Amino acid sequence: AKEQNIWLSLGGFAELGPDPQHRLNTHVLVDDAGEVRAAYRKIHLFDVNIPNGPVLMESRNAAPGSEIVAADSPIGRLGMTVCYDLRFPELYSKLRYDMGAQVMLVPSAFTRPTGAAHWEVLLRARAVETQSYVIAAAQCGDHSAGGRQSYGHAIIIDPWGTVLAKLEDPEGGVGIATADIDLGWLEDVRGRIPVEAHRRPLHDPQVFTTSVSTTEPQR
């Protein structure tokens, strides 16, 4: 980072965890002086039995983090997440509405089956929901013979949900995707549809009640 005068979003790294059997899956942000600006420990662990695929139980060897992290940078305030966090929109809402994030970082290693089905649609949804840029670096290729395979397809999406750059990863290839971050366009998008002003406190039981209609007719 220091030699090239660039910021780096790196992860996830295996970091010492709460006990010898469990590590933390850590996303590290390094600035152009080579200093660590922030570190986020993945909150949501990937415990999944994929049909026709591997059984992946992250919690066997990892512990969840407990802190939601954002950091200021030259391209705006960055919301830091990792991989499986992508499936939990409440985390991204917290980063945007409570912490002021403008760019969501999602370094990932999606499996090939889940990546092909869900990767781009989830990332575009998070961009549209939070009206933020999304930058998602992605591992690709085979990690071991007969073992886990990562989908790749690193991507950059703007606050309107438009894909600005994407790697198609032919035959497990690697590369770099680049795009401009325009905070003026971000503010324009947020001004066009002022979602923040329209949000309601749905989790406040003093404001909203809940009901579930059953199949039985009301009498």
Biotite code that builds the C-alpha atoms (Angstrom):
import biotite.structure as struc

atoms = struc.array([
    struc.Atom([0.000, 0.000, 0.000], chain_id="A", res_id=1, res_name="ALA", atom_name="CA", element="C"),
    struc.Atom([2.768, 2.432, 0.934], chain_id="A", res_id=2, res_name="LYS", atom_name="CA", element="C"),
    struc.Atom([4.927, 1.628, -2.087], chain_id="A", res_id=3, res_name="GLU", atom_name="CA", element="C"),
    struc.Atom([2.049, 2.037, -4.553], chain_id="A", res_id=4, res_name="GLN", atom_name="CA", element="C"),
    struc.Atom([0.382, 4.910, -2.670], chain_id="A", res_id=5, res_name="ASN", atom_name="CA", element="C"),
    struc.Atom([-2.976, 3.133, -2.577], chain_id="A", res_id=6, res_name="ILE", atom_name="CA", element="C"),
    struc.Atom([-5.503, 1.959, -0.011], chain_id="A", res_id=7, res_name="TRP", atom_name="CA", element="C"),
    struc.Atom([-6.109, -1.785, 0.285], chain_id="A", res_id=8, res_name="LEU", atom_name="CA", element="C"),
    struc.Atom([-9.191, -3.652, 1.470], chain_id="A", res_id=9, res_name="SER", atom_name="CA", element="C"),
    struc.Atom([-7.944, -7.133, 2.389], chain_id="A", res_id=10, res_name="LEU", atom_name="CA", element="C"),
    struc.Atom([-9.694, -10.208, 3.649], chain_id="A", res_id=11, res_name="GLY", atom_name="CA", element="C"),
    struc.Atom([-10.605, -12.362, 5.039], chain_id="A", res_id=12, res_name="GLY", atom_name="CA", element="C"),
    struc.Atom([-7.560, -13.077, 7.118], chain_id="A", res_id=13, res_name="PHE", atom_name="CA", element="C"),
    struc.Atom([-7.382, -15.724, 9.823], chain_id="A", res_id=14, res_name="ALA", atom_name="CA", element="C"),
    struc.Atom([-6.826, -13.841, 13.089], chain_id="A", res_id=15, res_name="GLU", atom_name="CA", element="C"),
    struc.Atom([-6.326, -15.265, 16.578], chain_id="A", res_id=16, res_name="LEU", atom_name="CA", element="C"),
    struc.Atom([-9.731, -15.906, 18.095], chain_id="A", res_id=17, res_name="GLY", atom_name="CA", element="C"),
    struc.Atom([-11.167, -16.330, 21.579], chain_id="A", res_id=18, res_name="PRO", atom_name="CA", element="C"),
    struc.Atom([-9.663, -19.815, 21.993], chain_id="A", res_id=19, res_name="ASP", atom_name="CA", element="C"),
    struc.Atom([-7.115, -22.060, 20.217], chain_id="A", res_id=20, res_name="PRO", atom_name="CA", element="C"),
    struc.Atom([-9.844, -23.874, 18.262], chain_id="A", res_id=21, res_name="GLN", atom_name="CA", element="C"),
    struc.Atom([-11.537, -20.795, 16.793], chain_id="A", res_id=22, res_name="HIS", atom_name="CA", element="C"),
    struc.Atom([-10.091, -18.019, 14.650], chain_id="A", res_id=23, res_name="ARG", atom_name="CA", element="C"),
    struc.Atom([-11.676, -14.759, 13.514], chain_id="A", res_id=24, res_name="LEU", atom_name="CA", element="C"),
    struc.Atom([-12.354, -14.047, 9.827], chain_id="A", res_id=25, res_name="ASN", atom_name="CA", element="C"),
    struc.Atom([-10.984, -10.508, 9.559], chain_id="A", res_id=26, res_name="THR", atom_name="CA", element="C"),
    struc.Atom([-11.281, -7.788, 6.915], chain_id="A", res_id=27, res_name="HIS", atom_name="CA", element="C"),
    struc.Atom([-8.395, -5.300, 7.179], chain_id="A", res_id=28, res_name="VAL", atom_name="CA", element="C"),
    struc.Atom([-8.270, -1.792, 5.713], chain_id="A", res_id=29, res_name="LEU", atom_name="CA", element="C"),
    struc.Atom([-4.762, -0.399, 5.053], chain_id="A", res_id=30, res_name="VAL", atom_name="CA", element="C"),
    struc.Atom([-4.169, 3.227, 4.014], chain_id="A", res_id=31, res_name="ASP", atom_name="CA", element="C"),
    struc.Atom([-1.642, 4.670, 1.563], chain_id="A", res_id=32, res_name="ASP", atom_name="CA", element="C"),
    struc.Atom([0.894, 5.144, 4.360], chain_id="A", res_id=33, res_name="ALA", atom_name="CA", element="C"),
    struc.Atom([0.816, 1.419, 5.119], chain_id="A", res_id=34, res_name="GLY", atom_name="CA", element="C"),
    struc.Atom([-1.121, 1.895, 8.358], chain_id="A", res_id=35, res_name="GLU", atom_name="CA", element="C"),
    struc.Atom([-4.069, -0.260, 9.400], chain_id="A", res_id=36, res_name="VAL", atom_name="CA", element="C"),
    struc.Atom([-7.060, 2.078, 9.503], chain_id="A", res_id=37, res_name="ARG", atom_name="CA", element="C"),
    struc.Atom([-9.720, -0.417, 10.548], chain_id="A", res_id=38, res_name="ALA", atom_name="CA", element="C"),
    struc.Atom([-10.396, -4.111, 11.040], chain_id="A", res_id=39, res_name="ALA", atom_name="CA", element="C"),
    struc.Atom([-13.762, -5.858, 10.893], chain_id="A", res_id=40, res_name="TYR", atom_name="CA", element="C"),
    struc.Atom([-14.380, -9.396, 12.154], chain_id="A", res_id=41, res_name="ARG", atom_name="CA", element="C"),
    struc.Atom([-17.028, -11.291, 10.198], chain_id="A", res_id=42, res_name="LYS", atom_name="CA", element="C"),
    struc.Atom([-20.265, -11.470, 12.154], chain_id="A", res_id=43, res_name="ILE", atom_name="CA", element="C"),
    struc.Atom([-22.266, -14.073, 10.193], chain_id="A", res_id=44, res_name="HIS", atom_name="CA", element="C"),
    struc.Atom([-20.658, -17.519, 9.904], chain_id="A", res_id=45, res_name="LEU", atom_name="CA", element="C"),
    struc.Atom([-21.302, -19.783, 6.915], chain_id="A", res_id=46, res_name="PHE", atom_name="CA", element="C"),
    struc.Atom([-22.729, -23.107, 8.115], chain_id="A", res_id=47, res_name="ASP", atom_name="CA", element="C"),
    struc.Atom([-24.362, -24.652, 5.049], chain_id="A", res_id=48, res_name="VAL", atom_name="CA", element="C"),
    struc.Atom([-24.946, -28.056, 3.482], chain_id="A", res_id=49, res_name="ASN", atom_name="CA", element="C"),
    struc.Atom([-25.088, -27.279, -0.239], chain_id="A", res_id=50, res_name="ILE", atom_name="CA", element="C"),
    struc.Atom([-27.105, -29.755, -2.357], chain_id="A", res_id=51, res_name="PRO", atom_name="CA", element="C"),
    struc.Atom([-24.688, -31.591, -4.681], chain_id="A", res_id=52, res_name="ASN", atom_name="CA", element="C"),
    struc.Atom([-21.871, -29.628, -3.086], chain_id="A", res_id=53, res_name="GLY", atom_name="CA", element="C"),
    struc.Atom([-19.641, -29.573, -0.016], chain_id="A", res_id=54, res_name="PRO", atom_name="CA", element="C"),
    struc.Atom([-20.701, -29.300, 3.598], chain_id="A", res_id=55, res_name="VAL", atom_name="CA", element="C"),
    struc.Atom([-19.181, -26.052, 4.894], chain_id="A", res_id=56, res_name="LEU", atom_name="CA", element="C"),
    struc.Atom([-19.287, -25.405, 8.642], chain_id="A", res_id=57, res_name="MET", atom_name="CA", element="C"),
    struc.Atom([-17.352, -22.215, 9.355], chain_id="A", res_id=58, res_name="GLU", atom_name="CA", element="C"),
    struc.Atom([-18.322, -22.238, 13.025], chain_id="A", res_id=59, res_name="SER", atom_name="CA", element="C"),
    struc.Atom([-16.254, -25.383, 13.592], chain_id="A", res_id=60, res_name="ARG", atom_name="CA", element="C"),
    struc.Atom([-13.080, -23.319, 13.263], chain_id="A", res_id=61, res_name="ASN", atom_name="CA", element="C"),
    struc.Atom([-14.211, -19.698, 13.534], chain_id="A", res_id=62, res_name="ALA", atom_name="CA", element="C"),
    struc.Atom([-15.901, -17.402, 16.029], chain_id="A", res_id=63, res_name="ALA", atom_name="CA", element="C"),
    struc.Atom([-18.190, -14.515, 15.045], chain_id="A", res_id=64, res_name="PRO", atom_name="CA", element="C"),
    struc.Atom([-17.178, -10.902, 15.468], chain_id="A", res_id=65, res_name="GLY", atom_name="CA", element="C"),
    struc.Atom([-19.179, -8.493, 17.595], chain_id="A", res_id=66, res_name="SER", atom_name="CA", element="C"),
    struc.Atom([-18.442, -5.034, 16.157], chain_id="A", res_id=67, res_name="GLU", atom_name="CA", element="C"),
    struc.Atom([-19.942, -3.265, 13.128], chain_id="A", res_id=68, res_name="ILE", atom_name="CA", element="C"),
    struc.Atom([-17.221, -1.188, 11.465], chain_id="A", res_id=69, res_name="VAL", atom_name="CA", element="C"),
    struc.Atom([-17.051, 1.789, 9.095], chain_id="A", res_id=70, res_name="ALA", atom_name="CA", element="C"),
    struc.Atom([-14.010, 3.891, 8.200], chain_id="A", res_id=71, res_name="ALA", atom_name="CA", element="C"),
    struc.Atom([-13.393, 7.173, 6.399], chain_id="A", res_id=72, res_name="ASP", atom_name="CA", element="C"),
    struc.Atom([-11.298, 7.119, 3.230], chain_id="A", res_id=73, res_name="SER", atom_name="CA", element="C"),
    struc.Atom([-10.513, 9.362, 0.236], chain_id="A", res_id=74, res_name="PRO", atom_name="CA", element="C"),
    struc.Atom([-13.465, 7.842, -1.662], chain_id="A", res_id=75, res_name="ILE", atom_name="CA", element="C"),
    struc.Atom([-15.971, 8.252, 1.169], chain_id="A", res_id=76, res_name="GLY", atom_name="CA", element="C"),
    struc.Atom([-17.008, 6.368, 4.270], chain_id="A", res_id=77, res_name="ARG", atom_name="CA", element="C"),
    struc.Atom([-16.509, 2.630, 3.861], chain_id="A", res_id=78, res_name="LEU", atom_name="CA", element="C"),
    struc.Atom([-18.803, -0.007, 5.337], chain_id="A", res_id=79, res_name="GLY", atom_name="CA", element="C"),
    struc.Atom([-16.786, -3.153, 6.043], chain_id="A", res_id=80, res_name="MET", atom_name="CA", element="C"),
    struc.Atom([-18.312, -6.624, 5.646], chain_id="A", res_id=81, res_name="THR", atom_name="CA", element="C"),
    struc.Atom([-17.210, -10.118, 4.562], chain_id="A", res_id=82, res_name="VAL", atom_name="CA", element="C"),
    struc.Atom([-18.763, -12.662, 2.197], chain_id="A", res_id=83, res_name="CYS", atom_name="CA", element="C"),
    struc.Atom([-21.777, -14.359, 3.902], chain_id="A", res_id=84, res_name="TYR", atom_name="CA", element="C"),
    struc.Atom([-22.668, -11.052, 5.604], chain_id="A", res_id=85, res_name="ASP", atom_name="CA", element="C"),
    struc.Atom([-24.112, -10.163, 2.195], chain_id="A", res_id=86, res_name="LEU", atom_name="CA", element="C"),
    struc.Atom([-27.253, -12.172, 2.967], chain_id="A", res_id=87, res_name="ARG", atom_name="CA", element="C"),
    struc.Atom([-28.134, -10.003, 5.977], chain_id="A", res_id=88, res_name="PHE", atom_name="CA", element="C"),
    struc.Atom([-29.469, -6.645, 4.740], chain_id="A", res_id=89, res_name="PRO", atom_name="CA", element="C"),
    struc.Atom([-29.942, -5.300, 8.256], chain_id="A", res_id=90, res_name="GLU", atom_name="CA", element="C"),
    struc.Atom([-26.146, -5.050, 8.594], chain_id="A", res_id=91, res_name="LEU", atom_name="CA", element="C"),
    struc.Atom([-25.928, -2.857, 5.501], chain_id="A", res_id=92, res_name="TYR", atom_name="CA", element="C"),
    struc.Atom([-28.857, -0.722, 6.657], chain_id="A", res_id=93, res_name="SER", atom_name="CA", element="C"),
    struc.Atom([-27.036, -0.173, 9.951], chain_id="A", res_id=94, res_name="LYS", atom_name="CA", element="C"),
    struc.Atom([-23.864, 0.832, 8.096], chain_id="A", res_id=95, res_name="LEU", atom_name="CA", element="C"),
    struc.Atom([-25.698, 3.277, 5.860], chain_id="A", res_id=96, res_name="ARG", atom_name="CA", element="C"),
    struc.Atom([-28.348, 4.849, 8.096], chain_id="A", res_id=97, res_name="TYR", atom_name="CA", element="C"),
    struc.Atom([-26.656, 4.751, 11.504], chain_id="A", res_id=98, res_name="ASP", atom_name="CA", element="C"),
    struc.Atom([-23.000, 5.014, 10.479], chain_id="A", res_id=99, res_name="MET", atom_name="CA", element="C"),
    struc.Atom([-23.087, 7.032, 7.266], chain_id="A", res_id=100, res_name="GLY", atom_name="CA", element="C"),
    struc.Atom([-21.419, 4.524, 4.925], chain_id="A", res_id=101, res_name="ALA", atom_name="CA", element="C"),
    struc.Atom([-21.270, 5.477, 1.246], chain_id="A", res_id=102, res_name="GLN", atom_name="CA", element="C"),
    struc.Atom([-19.277, 2.529, -0.128], chain_id="A", res_id=103, res_name="VAL", atom_name="CA", element="C"),
    struc.Atom([-19.860, -1.057, 0.961], chain_id="A", res_id=104, res_name="MET", atom_name="CA", element="C"),
    struc.Atom([-16.871, -3.413, 0.823], chain_id="A", res_id=105, res_name="LEU", atom_name="CA", element="C"),
    struc.Atom([-17.630, -7.134, 0.468], chain_id="A", res_id=106, res_name="VAL", atom_name="CA", element="C"),
    struc.Atom([-14.488, -9.284, -0.010], chain_id="A", res_id=107, res_name="PRO", atom_name="CA", element="C"),
    struc.Atom([-15.805, -12.782, -0.592], chain_id="A", res_id=108, res_name="SER", atom_name="CA", element="C"),
    struc.Atom([-15.276, -16.414, -1.519], chain_id="A", res_id=109, res_name="ALA", atom_name="CA", element="C"),
    struc.Atom([-18.755, -17.515, -2.600], chain_id="A", res_id=110, res_name="PHE", atom_name="CA", element="C"),
    struc.Atom([-19.096, -21.149, -3.604], chain_id="A", res_id=111, res_name="THR", atom_name="CA", element="C"),
    struc.Atom([-19.780, -21.792, -7.273], chain_id="A", res_id=112, res_name="ARG", atom_name="CA", element="C"),
    struc.Atom([-23.395, -23.003, -6.790], chain_id="A", res_id=113, res_name="PRO", atom_name="CA", element="C"),
    struc.Atom([-24.421, -20.098, -4.544], chain_id="A", res_id=114, res_name="THR", atom_name="CA", element="C"),
    struc.Atom([-22.390, -17.611, -6.547], chain_id="A", res_id=115, res_name="GLY", atom_name="CA", element="C"),
    struc.Atom([-23.983, -18.526, -9.855], chain_id="A", res_id=116, res_name="ALA", atom_name="CA", element="C"),
    struc.Atom([-27.445, -18.254, -8.324], chain_id="A", res_id=117, res_name="ALA", atom_name="CA", element="C"),
    struc.Atom([-27.176, -15.337, -5.904], chain_id="A", res_id=118, res_name="HIS", atom_name="CA", element="C"),
    struc.Atom([-23.902, -13.363, -6.053], chain_id="A", res_id=119, res_name="TRP", atom_name="CA", element="C"),
    struc.Atom([-24.752, -10.513, -8.411], chain_id="A", res_id=120, res_name="GLU", atom_name="CA", element="C"),
    struc.Atom([-28.424, -10.193, -7.457], chain_id="A", res_id=121, res_name="VAL", atom_name="CA", element="C"),
    struc.Atom([-27.582, -9.881, -3.747], chain_id="A", res_id=122, res_name="LEU", atom_name="CA", element="C"),
    struc.Atom([-24.863, -7.308, -4.367], chain_id="A", res_id=123, res_name="LEU", atom_name="CA", element="C"),
    struc.Atom([-27.109, -5.225, -6.607], chain_id="A", res_id=124, res_name="ARG", atom_name="CA", element="C"),
    struc.Atom([-29.869, -5.450, -3.996], chain_id="A", res_id=125, res_name="ALA", atom_name="CA", element="C"),
    struc.Atom([-27.560, -4.152, -1.260], chain_id="A", res_id=126, res_name="ARG", atom_name="CA", element="C"),
    struc.Atom([-26.481, -1.290, -3.554], chain_id="A", res_id=127, res_name="ALA", atom_name="CA", element="C"),
    struc.Atom([-30.079, -0.320, -4.373], chain_id="A", res_id=128, res_name="VAL", atom_name="CA", element="C"),
    struc.Atom([-31.358, -0.722, -0.795], chain_id="A", res_id=129, res_name="GLU", atom_name="CA", element="C"),
    struc.Atom([-28.655, 1.433, 0.734], chain_id="A", res_id=130, res_name="THR", atom_name="CA", element="C"),
    struc.Atom([-28.153, 3.715, -2.285], chain_id="A", res_id=131, res_name="GLN", atom_name="CA", element="C"),
    struc.Atom([-24.424, 3.082, -1.961], chain_id="A", res_id=132, res_name="SER", atom_name="CA", element="C"),
    struc.Atom([-21.526, 1.907, -4.063], chain_id="A", res_id=133, res_name="TYR", atom_name="CA", element="C"),
    struc.Atom([-20.670, -1.766, -3.571], chain_id="A", res_id=134, res_name="VAL", atom_name="CA", element="C"),
    struc.Atom([-17.151, -3.090, -4.193], chain_id="A", res_id=135, res_name="ILE", atom_name="CA", element="C"),
    struc.Atom([-16.925, -6.867, -3.991], chain_id="A", res_id=136, res_name="ALA", atom_name="CA", element="C"),
    struc.Atom([-13.552, -8.532, -4.486], chain_id="A", res_id=137, res_name="ALA", atom_name="CA", element="C"),
    struc.Atom([-13.919, -12.275, -4.986], chain_id="A", res_id=138, res_name="ALA", atom_name="CA", element="C"),
    struc.Atom([-11.740, -15.359, -4.821], chain_id="A", res_id=139, res_name="GLN", atom_name="CA", element="C"),
    struc.Atom([-12.045, -17.697, -7.789], chain_id="A", res_id=140, res_name="CYS", atom_name="CA", element="C"),
    struc.Atom([-10.869, -21.143, -8.835], chain_id="A", res_id=141, res_name="GLY", atom_name="CA", element="C"),
    struc.Atom([-10.254, -24.475, -7.117], chain_id="A", res_id=142, res_name="ASP", atom_name="CA", element="C"),
    struc.Atom([-8.836, -24.436, -3.599], chain_id="A", res_id=143, res_name="HIS", atom_name="CA", element="C"),
    struc.Atom([-8.043, -28.143, -3.404], chain_id="A", res_id=144, res_name="SER", atom_name="CA", element="C"),
    struc.Atom([-8.561, -31.324, -5.411], chain_id="A", res_id=145, res_name="ALA", atom_name="CA", element="C"),
    struc.Atom([-12.195, -32.329, -4.949], chain_id="A", res_id=146, res_name="GLY", atom_name="CA", element="C"),
    struc.Atom([-12.688, -29.570, -2.393], chain_id="A", res_id=147, res_name="GLY", atom_name="CA", element="C"),
    struc.Atom([-14.095, -26.092, -2.298], chain_id="A", res_id=148, res_name="ARG", atom_name="CA", element="C"),
    struc.Atom([-14.386, -24.045, -5.482], chain_id="A", res_id=149, res_name="GLN", atom_name="CA", element="C"),
    struc.Atom([-14.945, -20.293, -5.414], chain_id="A", res_id=150, res_name="SER", atom_name="CA", element="C"),
    struc.Atom([-17.155, -18.457, -7.883], chain_id="A", res_id=151, res_name="TYR", atom_name="CA", element="C"),
    struc.Atom([-15.119, -15.282, -8.405], chain_id="A", res_id=152, res_name="GLY", atom_name="CA", element="C"),
    struc.Atom([-16.758, -12.586, -10.570], chain_id="A", res_id=153, res_name="HIS", atom_name="CA", element="C"),
    struc.Atom([-15.456, -9.559, -8.664], chain_id="A", res_id=154, res_name="ALA", atom_name="CA", element="C"),
    struc.Atom([-17.792, -6.639, -9.269], chain_id="A", res_id=155, res_name="ILE", atom_name="CA", element="C"),
    struc.Atom([-18.351, -2.909, -8.676], chain_id="A", res_id=156, res_name="ILE", atom_name="CA", element="C"),
    struc.Atom([-21.909, -1.534, -8.544], chain_id="A", res_id=157, res_name="ILE", atom_name="CA", element="C"),
    struc.Atom([-23.164, 2.037, -8.251], chain_id="A", res_id=158, res_name="ASP", atom_name="CA", element="C"),
    struc.Atom([-25.957, 3.377, -5.973], chain_id="A", res_id=159, res_name="PRO", atom_name="CA", element="C"),
    struc.Atom([-28.533, 2.988, -8.783], chain_id="A", res_id=160, res_name="TRP", atom_name="CA", element="C"),
    struc.Atom([-27.734, -0.725, -9.026], chain_id="A", res_id=161, res_name="GLY", atom_name="CA", element="C"),
    struc.Atom([-25.781, -0.391, -12.276], chain_id="A", res_id=162, res_name="THR", atom_name="CA", element="C"),
    struc.Atom([-22.834, -2.751, -12.732], chain_id="A", res_id=163, res_name="VAL", atom_name="CA", element="C"),
    struc.Atom([-19.822, -0.533, -13.463], chain_id="A", res_id=164, res_name="LEU", atom_name="CA", element="C"),
    struc.Atom([-17.200, -3.270, -13.787], chain_id="A", res_id=165, res_name="ALA", atom_name="CA", element="C"),
    struc.Atom([-17.145, -7.050, -13.491], chain_id="A", res_id=166, res_name="LYS", atom_name="CA", element="C"),
    struc.Atom([-14.679, -9.893, -14.016], chain_id="A", res_id=167, res_name="LEU", atom_name="CA", element="C"),
    struc.Atom([-16.182, -12.858, -15.830], chain_id="A", res_id=168, res_name="GLU", atom_name="CA", element="C"),
    struc.Atom([-13.347, -15.170, -14.682], chain_id="A", res_id=169, res_name="ASP", atom_name="CA", element="C"),
    struc.Atom([-13.063, -17.378, -17.774], chain_id="A", res_id=170, res_name="PRO", atom_name="CA", element="C"),
    struc.Atom([-11.634, -20.769, -16.803], chain_id="A", res_id=171, res_name="GLU", atom_name="CA", element="C"),
    struc.Atom([-10.881, -19.558, -13.287], chain_id="A", res_id=172, res_name="GLY", atom_name="CA", element="C"),
    struc.Atom([-8.845, -16.588, -14.467], chain_id="A", res_id=173, res_name="GLY", atom_name="CA", element="C"),
    struc.Atom([-7.927, -13.649, -12.271], chain_id="A", res_id=174, res_name="VAL", atom_name="CA", element="C"),
    struc.Atom([-7.786, -9.922, -12.912], chain_id="A", res_id=175, res_name="GLY", atom_name="CA", element="C"),
    struc.Atom([-8.587, -6.433, -11.698], chain_id="A", res_id=176, res_name="ILE", atom_name="CA", element="C"),
    struc.Atom([-11.842, -4.516, -12.097], chain_id="A", res_id=177, res_name="ALA", atom_name="CA", element="C"),
    struc.Atom([-11.794, -0.720, -11.757], chain_id="A", res_id=178, res_name="THR", atom_name="CA", element="C"),
    struc.Atom([-14.409, 2.034, -11.711], chain_id="A", res_id=179, res_name="ALA", atom_name="CA", element="C"),
    struc.Atom([-14.748, 5.662, -10.639], chain_id="A", res_id=180, res_name="ASP", atom_name="CA", element="C"),
    struc.Atom([-16.519, 6.475, -7.367], chain_id="A", res_id=181, res_name="ILE", atom_name="CA", element="C"),
    struc.Atom([-18.635, 9.607, -7.828], chain_id="A", res_id=182, res_name="ASP", atom_name="CA", element="C"),
    struc.Atom([-20.049, 10.840, -4.518], chain_id="A", res_id=183, res_name="LEU", atom_name="CA", element="C"),
    struc.Atom([-21.951, 13.559, -6.394], chain_id="A", res_id=184, res_name="GLY", atom_name="CA", element="C"),
    struc.Atom([-23.870, 10.841, -8.229], chain_id="A", res_id=185, res_name="TRP", atom_name="CA", element="C"),
    struc.Atom([-24.451, 9.056, -4.927], chain_id="A", res_id=186, res_name="LEU", atom_name="CA", element="C"),
    struc.Atom([-26.029, 12.170, -3.425], chain_id="A", res_id=187, res_name="GLU", atom_name="CA", element="C"),
    struc.Atom([-28.097, 12.647, -6.588], chain_id="A", res_id=188, res_name="ASP", atom_name="CA", element="C"),
    struc.Atom([-29.478, 9.111, -6.295], chain_id="A", res_id=189, res_name="VAL", atom_name="CA", element="C"),
    struc.Atom([-30.250, 9.574, -2.606], chain_id="A", res_id=190, res_name="ARG", atom_name="CA", element="C"),
    struc.Atom([-31.945, 12.878, -3.366], chain_id="A", res_id=191, res_name="GLY", atom_name="CA", element="C"),
    struc.Atom([-34.106, 11.445, -6.149], chain_id="A", res_id=192, res_name="ARG", atom_name="CA", element="C"),
    struc.Atom([-35.579, 8.760, -3.907], chain_id="A", res_id=193, res_name="ILE", atom_name="CA", element="C"),
    struc.Atom([-35.174, 9.956, -0.292], chain_id="A", res_id=194, res_name="PRO", atom_name="CA", element="C"),
    struc.Atom([-35.407, 6.535, 1.326], chain_id="A", res_id=195, res_name="VAL", atom_name="CA", element="C"),
    struc.Atom([-33.735, 7.699, 4.529], chain_id="A", res_id=196, res_name="GLU", atom_name="CA", element="C"),
    struc.Atom([-36.479, 10.273, 5.136], chain_id="A", res_id=197, res_name="ALA", atom_name="CA", element="C"),
    struc.Atom([-39.184, 7.645, 4.564], chain_id="A", res_id=198, res_name="HIS", atom_name="CA", element="C"),
    struc.Atom([-37.879, 4.956, 6.901], chain_id="A", res_id=199, res_name="ARG", atom_name="CA", element="C"),
    struc.Atom([-40.179, 3.931, 9.762], chain_id="A", res_id=200, res_name="ARG", atom_name="CA", element="C"),
    struc.Atom([-39.230, 2.379, 13.130], chain_id="A", res_id=201, res_name="PRO", atom_name="CA", element="C"),
    struc.Atom([-40.561, -1.089, 12.277], chain_id="A", res_id=202, res_name="LEU", atom_name="CA", element="C"),
    struc.Atom([-38.711, -2.708, 15.180], chain_id="A", res_id=203, res_name="HIS", atom_name="CA", element="C"),
    struc.Atom([-40.349, -0.462, 17.779], chain_id="A", res_id=204, res_name="ASP", atom_name="CA", element="C"),
    struc.Atom([-43.285, -2.389, 19.320], chain_id="A", res_id=205, res_name="PRO", atom_name="CA", element="C"),
    struc.Atom([-44.663, 0.868, 20.708], chain_id="A", res_id=206, res_name="GLN", atom_name="CA", element="C"),
    struc.Atom([-45.166, 2.150, 17.154], chain_id="A", res_id=207, res_name="VAL", atom_name="CA", element="C"),
    struc.Atom([-45.983, -0.996, 15.151], chain_id="A", res_id=208, res_name="PHE", atom_name="CA", element="C"),
    struc.Atom([-47.828, -4.149, 16.141], chain_id="A", res_id=209, res_name="THR", atom_name="CA", element="C"),
    struc.Atom([-47.635, -7.427, 14.229], chain_id="A", res_id=210, res_name="THR", atom_name="CA", element="C"),
    struc.Atom([-50.215, -9.971, 13.140], chain_id="A", res_id=211, res_name="SER", atom_name="CA", element="C"),
    struc.Atom([-50.177, -13.255, 11.231], chain_id="A", res_id=212, res_name="VAL", atom_name="CA", element="C"),
    struc.Atom([-53.235, -14.371, 9.294], chain_id="A", res_id=213, res_name="SER", atom_name="CA", element="C"),
    struc.Atom([-53.900, -18.102, 9.520], chain_id="A", res_id=214, res_name="THR", atom_name="CA", element="C"),
    struc.Atom([-55.738, -20.351, 7.065], chain_id="A", res_id=215, res_name="THR", atom_name="CA", element="C"),
    struc.Atom([-58.694, -20.520, 9.424], chain_id="A", res_id=216, res_name="GLU", atom_name="CA", element="C"),
    struc.Atom([-61.475, -18.031, 8.594], chain_id="A", res_id=217, res_name="PRO", atom_name="CA", element="C"),
    struc.Atom([-62.252, -15.396, 11.163], chain_id="A", res_id=218, res_name="GLN", atom_name="CA", element="C"),
    struc.Atom([-65.557, -15.906, 12.983], chain_id="A", res_id=219, res_name="ARG", atom_name="CA", element="C"),
])
